[in-house]
Amino acid sequence: MVKTPYTGLWIRNHLSKVGEDYIQHMSTLYRKEMRKNKNCVSSYHAFCKLFFILEHINLIEPAHREESSKSWLKPRKYYHIVKGKENNIEWNNPQKYYEPKAT
Protein backbone atom coordinates (compact mmCIF):
# COMPACT_ATOMS: atom_id res chain seq x y z
CA MET A 1 0.00 0.00 0.00
CA VAL A 2 1.34 3.42 -1.00
CA LYS A 3 0.88 6.15 1.57
CA THR A 4 -0.88 9.20 0.16
CA PRO A 5 0.27 12.40 1.90
CA TYR A 6 -2.07 14.22 4.25
CA THR A 7 -4.68 16.23 2.40
CA GLY A 8 -3.03 19.60 3.09
CA LEU A 9 0.30 18.37 1.77
CA TRP A 10 -1.37 16.76 -1.22
CA ILE A 11 -3.05 20.09 -2.08
CA ARG A 12 0.26 21.94 -1.69
CA ASN A 13 2.08 19.42 -3.90
CA HIS A 14 -0.66 19.54 -6.53
CA LEU A 15 -0.85 23.34 -6.64
CA SER A 16 2.95 23.57 -6.74
CA LYS A 17 2.89 21.33 -9.79
CA VAL A 18 -0.03 22.86 -11.72
CA GLY A 19 -0.02 26.47 -10.48
CA GLU A 20 -3.76 26.85 -9.92
CA ASP A 21 -6.84 24.65 -9.89
CA TYR A 22 -10.43 24.51 -8.66
CA ILE A 23 -11.76 22.52 -5.70
CA GLN A 24 -13.97 20.03 -7.56
CA HIS A 25 -11.14 18.97 -9.87
CA MET A 26 -8.64 18.62 -7.02
CA SER A 27 -11.13 16.65 -4.93
CA THR A 28 -11.73 14.23 -7.80
CA LEU A 29 -7.99 13.70 -8.33
CA TYR A 30 -7.33 13.29 -4.61
CA ARG A 31 -10.17 10.82 -4.11
CA LYS A 32 -9.02 8.81 -7.15
CA GLU A 33 -5.48 8.63 -5.76
CA MET A 34 -6.76 7.65 -2.33
CA ARG A 35 -8.84 4.81 -3.79
CA LYS A 36 -5.96 3.64 -5.98
CA ASN A 37 -3.64 3.48 -2.95
CA LYS A 38 -6.35 1.83 -0.82
CA ASN A 39 -6.49 4.67 1.71
CA CYS A 40 -9.62 6.05 3.38
CA VAL A 41 -11.45 8.47 1.10
CA SER A 42 -12.65 11.73 2.61
CA SER A 43 -15.89 13.38 1.55
CA TYR A 44 -16.12 16.33 -0.83
CA HIS A 45 -17.53 18.36 2.06
CA ALA A 46 -14.43 17.65 4.20
CA PHE A 47 -12.20 18.63 1.26
CA CYS A 48 -14.10 21.95 0.91
CA LYS A 49 -13.80 22.62 4.66
CA LEU A 50 -10.05 22.16 4.41
CA PHE A 51 -9.95 24.77 1.62
CA PHE A 52 -11.78 27.20 3.90
CA ILE A 53 -9.13 26.58 6.57
CA LEU A 54 -6.22 26.89 4.12
CA GLU A 55 -7.61 30.21 2.90
CA HIS A 56 -8.26 31.42 6.46
CA ILE A 57 -4.68 30.71 7.58
CA ASN A 58 -3.41 32.42 4.42
CA LEU A 59 -1.77 29.46 2.64
CA ILE A 60 -3.94 29.69 -0.47
CA GLU A 61 -5.86 32.48 -2.14
CA PRO A 62 -8.28 32.77 -5.04
CA ALA A 63 -6.48 33.20 -8.35
CA HIS A 64 -9.46 33.97 -10.59
CA ARG A 65 -13.06 33.04 -11.35
CA GLU A 66 -14.40 31.38 -14.46
CA GLU A 67 -18.04 31.99 -15.36
CA SER A 68 -20.13 28.93 -16.09
CA SER A 69 -21.79 28.31 -19.43
CA LYS A 70 -24.95 27.49 -17.46
CA SER A 71 -26.64 30.43 -15.76
CA TRP A 72 -27.74 28.35 -12.76
CA LEU A 73 -24.19 27.26 -11.85
CA LYS A 74 -21.88 29.33 -9.67
CA PRO A 75 -18.65 30.60 -11.19
CA ARG A 76 -15.70 28.25 -10.78
CA LYS A 77 -13.11 29.65 -8.35
CA TYR A 78 -9.46 28.78 -8.97
CA TYR A 79 -6.89 28.83 -6.14
CA HIS A 80 -3.12 29.09 -5.94
CA ILE A 81 -0.55 29.03 -3.14
CA VAL A 82 0.22 32.39 -1.53
CA LYS A 83 3.69 33.42 -2.67
CA GLY A 84 6.32 32.51 -0.09
CA LYS A 85 4.05 30.06 1.80
CA GLU A 86 5.00 26.94 -0.19
CA ASN A 87 7.04 25.39 2.63
CA ASN A 88 5.20 26.62 5.73
CA ILE A 89 4.81 24.11 8.56
CA GLU A 90 1.04 24.73 8.56
CA TRP A 91 0.64 22.51 5.48
CA ASN A 92 1.32 19.45 7.67
CA ASN A 93 -1.73 20.02 9.87
CA PRO A 94 -3.76 23.09 8.83
CA GLN A 95 -6.54 22.42 11.36
CA LYS A 96 -4.06 22.89 14.21
CA TYR A 97 -3.43 26.50 13.12
CA TYR A 98 -7.04 27.43 12.47
CA GLU A 99 -8.71 29.53 15.14
CA PRO A 100 -12.31 30.45 14.33
CA LYS A 101 -13.26 33.99 15.21
CA ALA A 102 -15.83 34.37 17.97
CA THR A 103 -19.08 35.96 16.84
C-alpha positions as CSV (number, residue, x, y, z in Angstrom):
1,M,0.0,0.0,0.0
2,V,1.3,3.4,-1.0
3,K,0.9,6.1,1.6
4,T,-0.9,9.2,0.2
5,P,0.3,12.4,1.9
6,Y,-2.1,14.2,4.3
7,T,-4.7,16.2,2.4
8,G,-3.0,19.6,3.1
9,L,0.3,18.4,1.8
10,W,-1.4,16.8,-1.2
11,I,-3.0,20.1,-2.1
12,R,0.3,21.9,-1.7
13,N,2.1,19.4,-3.9
14,H,-0.7,19.5,-6.5
15,L,-0.9,23.3,-6.6
16,S,2.9,23.6,-6.7
17,K,2.9,21.3,-9.8
18,V,0.0,22.9,-11.7
19,G,0.0,26.5,-10.5
20,E,-3.8,26.9,-9.9
21,D,-6.8,24.6,-9.9
22,Y,-10.4,24.5,-8.7
23,I,-11.8,22.5,-5.7
24,Q,-14.0,20.0,-7.6
25,H,-11.1,19.0,-9.9
26,M,-8.6,18.6,-7.0
27,S,-11.1,16.7,-4.9
28,T,-11.7,14.2,-7.8
29,L,-8.0,13.7,-8.3
30,Y,-7.3,13.3,-4.6
31,R,-10.2,10.8,-4.1
32,K,-9.0,8.8,-7.1
33,E,-5.5,8.6,-5.8
34,M,-6.8,7.7,-2.3
35,R,-8.8,4.8,-3.8
36,K,-6.0,3.6,-6.0
37,N,-3.6,3.5,-2.9
38,K,-6.3,1.8,-0.8
39,N,-6.5,4.7,1.7
40,C,-9.6,6.0,3.4
41,V,-11.4,8.5,1.1
42,S,-12.7,11.7,2.6
43,S,-15.9,13.4,1.6
44,Y,-16.1,16.3,-0.8
45,H,-17.5,18.4,2.1
46,A,-14.4,17.6,4.2
47,F,-12.2,18.6,1.3
48,C,-14.1,22.0,0.9
49,K,-13.8,22.6,4.7
50,L,-10.0,22.2,4.4
51,F,-10.0,24.8,1.6
52,F,-11.8,27.2,3.9
53,I,-9.1,26.6,6.6
54,L,-6.2,26.9,4.1
55,E,-7.6,30.2,2.9
56,H,-8.3,31.4,6.5
57,I,-4.7,30.7,7.6
58,N,-3.4,32.4,4.4
59,L,-1.8,29.5,2.6
60,I,-3.9,29.7,-0.5
61,E,-5.9,32.5,-2.1
62,P,-8.3,32.8,-5.0
63,A,-6.5,33.2,-8.4
64,H,-9.5,34.0,-10.6
65,R,-13.1,33.0,-11.4
66,E,-14.4,31.4,-14.5
67,E,-18.0,32.0,-15.4
68,S,-20.1,28.9,-16.1
69,S,-21.8,28.3,-19.4
70,K,-25.0,27.5,-17.5
71,S,-26.6,30.4,-15.8
72,W,-27.7,28.4,-12.8
73,L,-24.2,27.3,-11.9
74,K,-21.9,29.3,-9.7
75,P,-18.7,30.6,-11.2
76,R,-15.7,28.2,-10.8
77,K,-13.1,29.7,-8.4
78,Y,-9.5,28.8,-9.0
79,Y,-6.9,28.8,-6.1
80,H,-3.1,29.1,-5.9
81,I,-0.6,29.0,-3.1
82,V,0.2,32.4,-1.5
83,K,3.7,33.4,-2.7
84,G,6.3,32.5,-0.1
85,K,4.0,30.1,1.8
86,E,5.0,26.9,-0.2
87,N,7.0,25.4,2.6
88,N,5.2,26.6,5.7
89,I,4.8,24.1,8.6
90,E,1.0,24.7,8.6
91,W,0.6,22.5,5.5
92,N,1.3,19.5,7.7
93,N,-1.7,20.0,9.9
94,P,-3.8,23.1,8.8
95,Q,-6.5,22.4,11.4
96,K,-4.1,22.9,14.2
97,Y,-3.4,26.5,13.1
98,Y,-7.0,27.4,12.5
99,E,-8.7,29.5,15.1
100,P,-12.3,30.4,14.3
101,K,-13.3,34.0,15.2
102,A,-15.8,34.4,18.0
103,T,-19.1,36.0,16.8
